[in-house]
Amino acid sequence: MTDPASPHLLIAGLGYTGHAAAREAARLGFRVTGTSRNPAALVPPPGTRLIPFAAAGEVLASATHLLVTAAPGEGGDPLLAAAAEALAAAPALRWIGYLSTTGIYGDRDGAWVDEATPPAPGQDRSRRRLEAEEGWRAASTGRALDIFRVGGIYGPGRSAIEEMRAGAARRTLKSGHAFSRIHRDDIALAIAAALRQSLPPGVRILHLVDDEPAESALVTEEAARLLGLPPPPAIPYEEAARSMSPMGRSFWAENRRVANAATKAALGITWRYPTYREGLAAILRGEG
């Protein structure tokens, strides 16, 4: 059993990424509590207690660490809206991690951004993320706040491997258009590294992206190669866009490359999956 005196991590949003982070934190000896809007539909990882989202404020009374994975909605950040007073009064809370998005940088026409680049969001959802970041800055006074700006998330069950197997993969060509992505388990690796650190109050900006921004078509081609299957037909972006949802087209409307050197140095880590090649191969092997 976990020592009741051990540090206590509350994860607001025990979804795909939060589940992996909970596993890593439990391995570090943390007591872990995760929230869900529908706890009856979710099986938490070993060592994690699952509670309704509405009970998060009560758990803040004993939490030493808080990880927020829940996305903001039209009304702003859900935890700040629901538990601002409990958060301000939390007596033991010393670290907050907030999972944001690299989308807050907007379109850079393929140029690089690093951890010091000023945000310039171009989409409504990215503007909401930046507003949530600012909300957490204001709420974190006297505590360490790590803002993790995350690239496109893939991993077991959510990758080009599964798309190829299902016959749903597309090979969309848009020359020079790169996406920065990250394997889910490397997000958990970075969070675990931050949890191990003893940080003074203040804000850090950290980039959770792998080492090689890449065109989407290259990822699909690699998945096909690993599976020994022919890649799907190449489709020019202009043609593919006709059948995309507005959300899909909005992702393709922005082109940037996201650097991570300062983040890896700050956390003292190297990625398990430094590019999509290693990540896809691990998924095929059944890792994670």
C-alpha positions as a Markdown table, in Angstrom:
| # | Residue | x | y | z |
|---|---|---|---|---|
| 1 | Met | 0.0 | 0.0 | 0.0 |
| 2 | Thr | 1.0 | 3.6 | -0.6 |
| 3 | Asp | 2.2 | 5.4 | 2.5 |
| 4 | Pro | -0.5 | 8.0 | 3.5 |
| 5 | Ala | 2.4 | 10.4 | 4.2 |
| 6 | Ser | 3.6 | 10.2 | 0.7 |
| 7 | Pro | 3.0 | 13.0 | -1.8 |
| 8 | His | -0.5 | 13.2 | -3.2 |
| 9 | Leu | -1.1 | 13.9 | -6.9 |
| 10 | Leu | -4.6 | 15.0 | -8.0 |
| 11 | Ile | -5.1 | 14.6 | -11.8 |
| 12 | Ala | -8.0 | 16.7 | -13.0 |
| 13 | Gly | -9.0 | 14.6 | -16.1 |
| 14 | Leu | -8.0 | 11.0 | -16.0 |
| 15 | Gly | -8.3 | 10.5 | -19.8 |
| 16 | Tyr | -5.9 | 9.0 | -22.3 |
| 17 | Thr | -2.9 | 11.1 | -21.2 |
| 18 | Gly | -3.9 | 11.4 | -17.5 |
| 19 | His | -4.1 | 7.6 | -17.3 |
| 20 | Ala | -0.4 | 7.2 | -18.4 |
| 21 | Ala | 0.7 | 10.0 | -16.0 |
| 22 | Ala | -1.1 | 8.3 | -13.2 |
| 23 | Arg | 0.8 | 5.1 | -13.8 |
| 24 | Glu | 4.1 | 6.9 | -13.7 |
| 25 | Ala | 3.3 | 8.8 | -10.6 |
| 26 | Ala | 2.2 | 5.7 | -8.8 |
| 27 | Arg | 5.6 | 4.1 | -9.7 |
| 28 | Leu | 7.3 | 7.1 | -8.0 |
| 29 | Gly | 5.4 | 6.4 | -4.8 |
| 30 | Phe | 2.7 | 9.1 | -5.1 |
| 31 | Arg | -0.8 | 8.6 | -3.9 |
| 32 | Val | -2.8 | 9.3 | -7.0 |
| 33 | Thr | -6.4 | 10.5 | -7.3 |
| 34 | Gly | -7.9 | 11.1 | -10.7 |
| 35 | Thr | -11.2 | 12.7 | -11.7 |
| 36 | Ser | -13.7 | 11.8 | -14.4 |
| 37 | Arg | -17.0 | 13.2 | -15.4 |
| 38 | Asn | -18.3 | 9.6 | -15.6 |
| 39 | Pro | -16.3 | 7.4 | -13.2 |
| 40 | Ala | -18.5 | 4.4 | -13.8 |
| 41 | Ala | -17.3 | 4.2 | -17.4 |
| 42 | Leu | -13.5 | 4.3 | -16.5 |
| 43 | Val | -11.1 | 1.7 | -15.1 |
| 44 | Pro | -8.3 | 3.6 | -13.3 |
| 45 | Pro | -4.7 | 2.3 | -13.4 |
| 46 | Pro | -3.4 | 0.4 | -10.4 |
| 47 | Gly | -2.7 | 2.6 | -7.5 |
| 48 | Thr | -5.1 | 5.4 | -8.6 |
| 49 | Arg | -8.3 | 6.3 | -6.8 |
| 50 | Leu | -11.1 | 7.6 | -9.1 |
| 51 | Ile | -13.5 | 10.3 | -8.1 |
| 52 | Pro | -16.2 | 12.4 | -9.8 |
| 53 | Phe | -14.9 | 15.7 | -11.2 |
| 54 | Ala | -17.3 | 17.5 | -8.8 |
| 55 | Ala | -15.3 | 16.1 | -5.8 |
| 56 | Ala | -11.9 | 17.6 | -6.9 |
| 57 | Gly | -12.2 | 20.6 | -4.6 |
| 58 | Glu | -12.4 | 18.3 | -1.6 |
| 59 | Val | -9.3 | 16.4 | -2.6 |
| 60 | Leu | -7.3 | 19.6 | -3.0 |
| 61 | Ala | -7.3 | 19.9 | 0.8 |
| 62 | Ser | -4.7 | 17.0 | 0.9 |
| 63 | Ala | -3.0 | 17.3 | -2.5 |
| 64 | Thr | 0.6 | 18.2 | -2.8 |
| 65 | His | 0.7 | 18.1 | -6.6 |
| 66 | Leu | -2.0 | 18.9 | -9.2 |
| 67 | Leu | -2.0 | 17.9 | -12.9 |
| 68 | Val | -4.7 | 19.5 | -15.1 |
| 69 | Thr | -5.4 | 17.8 | -18.3 |
| 70 | Ala | -9.0 | 18.9 | -18.9 |
| 71 | Ala | -9.4 | 21.3 | -21.8 |
| 72 | Pro | -11.1 | 24.7 | -21.4 |
| 73 | Gly | -14.6 | 25.1 | -22.8 |
| 74 | Glu | -16.6 | 28.2 | -23.7 |
| 75 | Gly | -16.8 | 29.0 | -20.0 |
| 76 | Gly | -13.0 | 28.8 | -19.4 |
| 77 | Asp | -11.0 | 26.3 | -17.5 |
| 78 | Pro | -13.4 | 23.8 | -15.7 |
| 79 | Leu | -11.4 | 23.3 | -12.6 |
| 80 | Leu | -10.7 | 27.0 | -12.0 |
| 81 | Ala | -14.4 | 27.6 | -12.5 |
| 82 | Ala | -15.5 | 24.8 | -10.1 |
| 83 | Ala | -12.8 | 24.9 | -7.4 |
| 84 | Ala | -11.1 | 28.3 | -7.3 |
| 85 | Glu | -11.6 | 28.8 | -3.5 |
| 86 | Ala | -10.4 | 25.3 | -2.7 |
| 87 | Leu | -7.4 | 25.8 | -4.9 |
| 88 | Ala | -6.5 | 29.1 | -3.2 |
| 89 | Ala | -6.9 | 27.5 | 0.2 |
| 90 | Ala | -5.1 | 24.2 | -0.5 |
| 91 | Pro | -2.6 | 24.0 | 2.4 |
| 92 | Ala | -0.1 | 21.4 | 1.0 |
| 93 | Leu | -0.2 | 22.2 | -2.7 |
| 94 | Arg | 3.2 | 23.0 | -4.0 |
| 95 | Trp | 3.3 | 22.1 | -7.7 |
| 96 | Ile | 0.8 | 22.5 | -10.6 |
| 97 | Gly | 1.2 | 21.1 | -14.0 |
| 98 | Tyr | -1.1 | 22.4 | -16.8 |
| 99 | Leu | -1.3 | 20.6 | -20.1 |
| 100 | Ser | -1.8 | 23.3 | -22.8 |
| 101 | Thr | -1.1 | 23.1 | -26.5 |
| 102 | Thr | 1.5 | 24.2 | -29.0 |
| 103 | Gly | -1.5 | 25.6 | -30.9 |
| 104 | Ile | -1.1 | 28.8 | -28.9 |
| 105 | Tyr | 1.8 | 29.8 | -31.2 |
| 106 | Gly | -0.5 | 30.0 | -34.2 |
| 107 | Asp | 0.8 | 29.8 | -37.8 |
| 108 | Arg | 4.5 | 30.4 | -38.3 |
| 109 | Asp | 4.8 | 29.5 | -41.9 |
| 110 | Gly | 7.0 | 26.5 | -41.0 |
| 111 | Ala | 9.4 | 28.5 | -38.8 |
| 112 | Trp | 10.7 | 27.2 | -35.5 |
| 113 | Val | 9.3 | 28.3 | -32.1 |
| 114 | Asp | 11.0 | 27.7 | -28.8 |
| 115 | Glu | 10.0 | 27.9 | -25.1 |
| 116 | Ala | 10.6 | 31.7 | -25.2 |
| 117 | Thr | 8.6 | 32.5 | -28.3 |
| 118 | Pro | 5.6 | 34.8 | -27.5 |
| 119 | Pro | 2.2 | 33.1 | -28.2 |
| 120 | Ala | 0.1 | 34.3 | -31.1 |
| 121 | Pro | -3.0 | 32.0 | -31.2 |
| 122 | Gly | -5.0 | 32.0 | -34.4 |
| 123 | Gln | -7.8 | 29.6 | -33.5 |
| 124 | Asp | -10.6 | 30.1 | -31.0 |
| 125 | Arg | -9.7 | 26.9 | -29.2 |
| 126 | Ser | -6.0 | 28.1 | -28.9 |
| 127 | Arg | -7.1 | 31.5 | -27.6 |
| 128 | Arg | -9.1 | 29.6 | -24.9 |
| 129 | Arg | -6.0 | 27.6 | -24.0 |
| 130 | Leu | -3.9 | 30.8 | -23.7 |
| 131 | Glu | -6.6 | 32.3 | -21.5 |
| 132 | Ala | -6.5 | 29.1 | -19.4 |
| 133 | Glu | -2.8 | 29.4 | -19.1 |
| 134 | Glu | -3.2 | 33.0 | -17.8 |
| 135 | Gly | -5.8 | 31.8 | -15.4 |
| 136 | Trp | -3.4 | 29.2 | -13.9 |
| 137 | Arg | -0.6 | 31.7 | -13.7 |
| 138 | Ala | -2.9 | 33.9 | -11.6 |
| 139 | Ala | -4.0 | 30.9 | -9.4 |
| 140 | Ser | -0.5 | 29.5 | -8.9 |
| 141 | Thr | 0.8 | 32.3 | -6.7 |
| 142 | Gly | 3.3 | 31.0 | -4.2 |
| 143 | Arg | 3.6 | 27.6 | -6.0 |
| 144 | Ala | 5.6 | 26.1 | -8.9 |
| 145 | Leu | 3.6 | 26.1 | -12.2 |
| 146 | Asp | 4.8 | 24.0 | -15.2 |
| 147 | Ile | 2.9 | 24.9 | -18.3 |
| 148 | Phe | 3.3 | 21.9 | -20.7 |
| 149 | Arg | 2.6 | 23.0 | -24.3 |
| 150 | Val | 1.9 | 19.7 | -26.0 |
| 151 | Gly | 2.1 | 18.7 | -29.7 |
| 152 | Gly | -0.1 | 16.2 | -31.5 |
| 153 | Ile | -0.6 | 13.2 | -29.2 |
| 154 | Tyr | -0.4 | 9.7 | -30.4 |
| 155 | Gly | 0.2 | 6.3 | -28.8 |
| 156 | Pro | -1.3 | 2.9 | -28.3 |
| 157 | Gly | -4.8 | 2.8 | -29.8 |
| 158 | Arg | -4.4 | 6.2 | -31.4 |
| 159 | Ser | -1.8 | 6.1 | -34.2 |
| 160 | Ala | -1.2 | 5.6 | -37.8 |
| 161 | Ile | -0.7 | 1.9 | -37.0 |
| 162 | Glu | -4.3 | 1.5 | -36.1 |
| 163 | Glu | -5.5 | 3.7 | -38.9 |
| 164 | Met | -3.6 | 1.5 | -41.4 |
| 165 | Arg | -5.0 | -1.7 | -40.0 |
| 166 | Ala | -8.5 | -0.3 | -40.1 |
| 167 | Gly | -8.1 | 0.9 | -43.7 |
| 168 | Ala | -8.8 | 4.4 | -42.5 |
| 169 | Ala | -5.3 | 6.0 | -43.1 |
| 170 | Arg | -4.9 | 8.8 | -45.5 |
| 171 | Arg | -1.7 | 10.1 | -47.1 |
| 172 | Thr | -2.2 | 13.8 | -47.6 |
| 173 | Leu | 0.5 | 15.7 | -49.3 |
| 174 | Lys | 1.3 | 19.3 | -48.4 |
| 175 | Ser | 4.9 | 20.0 | -49.2 |
| 176 | Gly | 6.8 | 21.6 | -46.3 |
| 177 | His | 3.9 | 21.4 | -43.9 |
| 178 | Ala | 5.2 | 19.8 | -40.6 |
| 179 | Phe | 3.4 | 18.7 | -37.5 |
| 180 | Ser | 5.1 | 18.4 | -34.1 |
| 181 | Arg | 3.9 | 15.4 | -32.2 |
| 182 | Ile | 4.6 | 13.4 | -29.0 |
| 183 | His | 4.0 | 9.9 | -27.9 |
| 184 | Arg | 1.6 | 9.7 | -24.9 |
| 185 | Asp | 4.2 | 7.8 | -22.8 |
| 186 | Asp | 6.8 | 10.6 | -23.3 |
| 187 | Ile | 4.2 | 13.1 | -22.0 |
| 188 | Ala | 4.0 | 10.9 | -18.9 |
| 189 | Leu | 7.8 | 10.6 | -18.8 |
| 190 | Ala | 8.1 | 14.4 | -18.7 |
| 191 | Ile | 5.5 | 14.8 | -16.0 |
| 192 | Ala | 7.2 | 12.2 | -13.9 |
| 193 | Ala | 10.5 | 14.1 | -14.3 |
| 194 | Ala | 8.8 | 17.3 | -13.1 |
| 195 | Leu | 7.2 | 15.6 | -10.2 |
| 196 | Arg | 10.6 | 14.4 | -9.0 |
| 197 | Gln | 12.0 | 17.9 | -8.9 |
| 198 | Ser | 11.7 | 20.3 | -5.9 |
| 199 | Leu | 11.0 | 23.6 | -7.5 |
| 200 | Pro | 10.6 | 27.1 | -6.1 |
| 201 | Pro | 7.5 | 29.1 | -6.8 |
| 202 | Gly | 7.4 | 30.4 | -10.4 |
| 203 | Val | 6.4 | 29.5 | -13.9 |
| 204 | Arg | 8.1 | 27.3 | -16.5 |
| 205 | Ile | 7.1 | 26.9 | -20.1 |
| 206 | Leu | 7.9 | 23.3 | -21.3 |
| 207 | His | 7.5 | 21.9 | -24.8 |
| 208 | Leu | 6.2 | 18.3 | -25.0 |
| 209 | Val | 7.1 | 17.5 | -28.6 |
| 210 | Asp | 9.5 | 14.9 | -30.1 |
| 211 | Asp | 12.8 | 15.7 | -31.9 |
| 212 | Glu | 11.5 | 15.7 | -35.5 |
| 213 | Pro | 8.6 | 17.7 | -36.7 |
| 214 | Ala | 7.4 | 15.8 | -39.8 |
| 215 | Glu | 4.9 | 15.8 | -42.6 |
| 216 | Ser | 1.8 | 13.8 | -42.0 |
| 217 | Ala | 2.3 | 11.7 | -45.1 |
| 218 | Leu | 5.7 | 10.5 | -43.8 |
| 219 | Val | 4.1 | 9.1 | -40.7 |
| 220 | Thr | 1.5 | 7.2 | -42.7 |
| 221 | Glu | 4.2 | 5.8 | -45.0 |
| 222 | Glu | 6.2 | 4.6 | -42.0 |
| 223 | Ala | 3.2 | 2.9 | -40.5 |
| 224 | Ala | 2.6 | 1.1 | -43.8 |
| 225 | Arg | 6.2 | 0.0 | -44.0 |
| 226 | Leu | 6.2 | -1.4 | -40.5 |
| 227 | Leu | 3.1 | -3.4 | -41.3 |
| 228 | Gly | 4.3 | -4.6 | -44.6 |
| 229 | Leu | 1.4 | -2.9 | -46.4 |
| 230 | Pro | 1.2 | -0.6 | -49.4 |
| 231 | Pro | 0.7 | 3.0 | -48.3 |
| 232 | Pro | -2.6 | 4.6 | -49.2 |
| 233 | Pro | -2.8 | 6.6 | -52.4 |
| 234 | Ala | -1.3 | 10.1 | -52.2 |
| 235 | Ile | -3.9 | 12.9 | -52.1 |
| 236 | Pro | -2.9 | 16.5 | -52.6 |
| 237 | Tyr | -4.1 | 18.6 | -49.7 |
| 238 | Glu | -6.3 | 20.8 | -51.8 |
| 239 | Glu | -8.3 | 17.7 | -52.8 |
| 240 | Ala | -8.3 | 16.1 | -49.3 |
| 241 | Ala | -9.5 | 19.4 | -47.7 |
| 242 | Arg | -12.8 | 19.1 | -49.5 |
| 243 | Ser | -13.9 | 16.2 | -47.3 |
| 244 | Met | -12.2 | 17.4 | -44.1 |
| 245 | Ser | -14.2 | 18.7 | -41.1 |
| 246 | Pro | -13.7 | 22.4 | -40.2 |
| 247 | Met | -11.7 | 21.2 | -37.2 |
| 248 | Gly | -9.5 | 19.1 | -39.5 |
| 249 | Arg | -8.9 | 22.0 | -41.9 |
| 250 | Ser | -8.0 | 24.2 | -39.0 |
| 251 | Phe | -5.1 | 22.0 | -38.0 |
| 252 | Trp | -3.7 | 22.1 | -41.5 |
| 253 | Ala | -4.1 | 25.8 | -41.7 |
| 254 | Glu | -1.1 | 26.3 | -39.3 |
| 255 | Asn | 2.5 | 25.2 | -39.9 |
| 256 | Arg | 5.2 | 25.5 | -37.3 |
| 257 | Arg | 8.1 | 23.5 | -36.0 |
| 258 | Val | 8.4 | 23.3 | -32.2 |
| 259 | Ala | 11.8 | 23.1 | -30.5 |
| 260 | Asn | 12.3 | 21.1 | -27.2 |
| 261 | Ala | 16.0 | 21.5 | -26.2 |
| 262 | Ala | 15.4 | 23.8 | -23.3 |
| 263 | Thr | 12.6 | 21.5 | -22.0 |
| 264 | Lys | 14.7 | 18.3 | -22.1 |
| 265 | Ala | 17.6 | 20.2 | -20.3 |
| 266 | Ala | 15.2 | 21.5 | -17.6 |
| 267 | Leu | 13.8 | 18.1 | -16.9 |
| 268 | Gly | 17.0 | 16.1 | -17.4 |
| 269 | Ile | 15.4 | 13.7 | -19.9 |
| 270 | Thr | 15.7 | 12.2 | -23.3 |
| 271 | Trp | 12.6 | 10.9 | -25.0 |
| 272 | Arg | 11.8 | 7.2 | -25.1 |
| 273 | Tyr | 10.5 | 7.8 | -28.6 |
| 274 | Pro | 12.6 | 10.7 | -30.1 |
| 275 | Thr | 10.7 | 10.5 | -33.5 |
| 276 | Tyr | 7.6 | 9.0 | -34.9 |
| 277 | Arg | 9.6 | 6.0 | -36.2 |
| 278 | Glu | 10.5 | 4.7 | -32.7 |
| 279 | Gly | 7.0 | 5.5 | -31.4 |
| 280 | Leu | 5.2 | 3.6 | -34.2 |
| 281 | Ala | 7.6 | 0.7 | -33.9 |
| 282 | Ala | 6.9 | 0.5 | -30.1 |
| 283 | Ile | 3.1 | 0.6 | -30.7 |
| 284 | Leu | 3.5 | -2.3 | -33.2 |
| 285 | Arg | 5.4 | -4.3 | -30.5 |
| 286 | Gly | 2.6 | -3.7 | -28.1 |
| 287 | Glu | 4.5 | -1.4 | -25.7 |
| 288 | Gly | 2.6 | 1.0 | -23.4 |
